[in-house]
Amino acid sequence: MKTITKSFFIGAAALAALSFEASAQCAGFTYYPVGQQIGWESSNNYLVLDMDAEKLTDPAYPRTGAEDGKSDNLNYTGGPDNTTKAPVGSGNITLPLMDFEASTGYVESGHTYNIQYVNCVFAPDHNTSAYTKVEEWGEAPSGKNDACTINDNSALIGNVYGKTGFIELSRQVAPEGEPLNSLCGYIQLDNLHGVEKIQWSYSSTSWKRGIICEIRYGGEEEEWMPSRIMPSDVNSYSIFSEQGYEFEELIGADDPDVYDVPVSVRFRIFDCDTLTFAHEYELDPSERSPEYYYKPTSSLQVARIHQIKVFSALKGSQMAEYLDATGIENQVVNSFVVEKLGNVVTTSTECDIELYNLDGQLLRKVRGTSVDTWGLPRNVYIVKATSIENGDAQKVKMPLGL
């Protein structure tokens, strides 16, 4: 990897965070520019990845059990009523990397890319809550008592309103003694190259439901930096979340000098902030940060991702060359999940788990659903897991050790 200064990363993140200028229509409220104002899908670079939740109809994806616009997938009231209407799931969305030909336009490159989803459900045939309430049932949306906040597409025009399809991120309270990220949902794109910008859209089941978009420049040993924070329960910000927003994050990695710097993007629930504190899993409970545990302060409607668009200076086939050069296969099988919980690597099904250093030396090998990495020096390692049930295999890079 070429030498990239920290100021490049920080500068790019700052640029992303300031990629929108708010325009106030009512005093005390912040309105964000949307698709028609930012030029949704407009770029001089290639639309190399295009995730549209409306098209994710594969029955293998976990489907929501909620009625369109009426309720969340999960009942978050707590106690004996905290039941699952439809189980959330984790896996990967496999999409084609796109090439562009002057004579034919966009065509599939023959290479694929996997977007990871964790604790999510899919609703390809559902609309935003505001649209369903207003257009289909004739009901009033949230914010109906204030003309500046009514979520019926009248105060702020957006492309998400009426757009079918979303992925719902679980916002279920974690069991006592477990870190928040054990149940909260997120969507993550790893190791993109040559990225100019990311466009994305989200909504929720009620107003003021927040979400965080984070960006990581470099490998898994690098830190996540917030690019956009839409907080919950703050009137002046995510006021139209039931109606839906579109956003654009300027990444700034489309210069040839930094093509080989991998860029990762993650979307997660605002309240599920203790992903940051997952490393405290091994600590005694008395030593953990207060933020380690989730302490809900209000009803827990969820956030929903509708679309994610990745624009790169590289065509899909060119990006695939960079992915192949890492030595880590991007073809991740959907049949099971490999993840890190503290210093333990876990798999969602019984596997042969092998742990290697970056020089290819086998350090540990076990059969089961977890391998303890206690005693390893802090570094990036390669985990290879092979399912006992069907032979499917995954190879994943992750930072481990103390």
BELDA-V124250 format. One line per field, one symbol per residue. ss: DSSP state (H for helix, E for strand, - for the rest). phi: phi as a letter, one per 40 degrees, with the letter a starting at -180 (. if undefined). psi: psi as a letter, one per 20 degrees, with the letter a starting at -180 (. if undefined). A space follows every 50 residues. Layout:
ss=???
phi=???
psi=???
This chain:
ss=-----HHHHHHHHHHHH-----------------HHHH-------EEEEE EEHHH-------E----------E----HHH--E----EEEEEEEEEEEE E---EEEEEEEEEEEEEEEEEEE-----HHHHHHHH-------------- ---------------EEEE----------HHH---EEEEEEE--EEEEEE EEEE------EEEEEEE-------EEEEEE--------------EEEEEE -----HHH----EEEEEEE---HHHHHHHHHH--HHH--HHH-------- --EEEEEEEEEE---HHHHHHHHHH------------EEEE--EEEEEEE EEEEEE-----EEEEEEEEEEE------EEEEEEEEE-----EEEEEEEE --
phi=.ccbcccccccccccccbcbbcbcbbcgbbbcdbdcccgdgbacccccbb cbccccbdccccbcbccdgcaccbcbcggcccbccaccabibccbcccbb bdcbgcbccgbbbbccbbfbbbbcbcbcdccccccbbgccccgccaccbc cbgccacaccdgcchabccdbccccdgbcdccbccabbbbfcbgccabba baaacacgbcabbbbbchccccccbcbabbccfbdcbccbccchbbbbbc cgbccdcbdcccbbbbbacdccccdcbcccdcccdccccdccccbcbacb ccbbcbabbbbbcbcdccccccccccgbcccccccabbabbgbbcbbcac acbbbbcccgccbaabbibabcbdgcccacbbbbbbcccbgcbbbbcaca gb
psi=pqopqhhggggggggghjiqpqophqpiqpppqaghhilpjpqiapnhpn oohhimjpihppqqjqqoihrrhqokirbiimqphpprrqbqooqppprp phhibpqpiiqrqpppppmrqqmijqrqgggggghhikrprqjijphijp lkjhhppqihoipqprpppqkppqqpiqqhjhhqqrpppqlqqkpgrpqq qraairrkprqppqqpoaaiirqppphponqqkohielhkhhhqqqrpoo gkkjphijhjoppqppprpgilijhhjhijhiqqhiiqqhihqpnqirqm qrqppgqppppqiprghghhhgghiijppinpqihrpprpockppqqirp ropppqrijjpphqprpbjqppjpiqqprprpppppphgjiqqqoppqpr r.
